[in-house]
């Protein structure tokens, strides 16, 4: 996002994350094949997804 470094989690420190704009100033953050949450660039907040790996049996 405009060459800015964003810390999402200490667990993912140093890992490369995927980022894709899904709406104006709303970005989807992904790691491998898991969607982790959304960044609202205007409000500067991260909204996490409850269960990024889906349901488990």
CORCORBEL-V570166 format. One record per backbone hydrogen bond with DSSP energy under -1.0 kcal/mol. NH is the residue of the N-H (numbers start at 1). CO is the residue of the C=O. If there is no record, write none. Layout:
nh: (NH:NH)
co: (CO:CO)
This chain:
nh: (4:13:15:18:20:22:23:26:27:28:29:30:31:34:36:37:38:39:40:41:44:45:47:49:54)
co: (1:10:12:30:28:26:26:23:39:20:37:18:34:31:29:29:47:27:45:25:40:40:38:36:51)
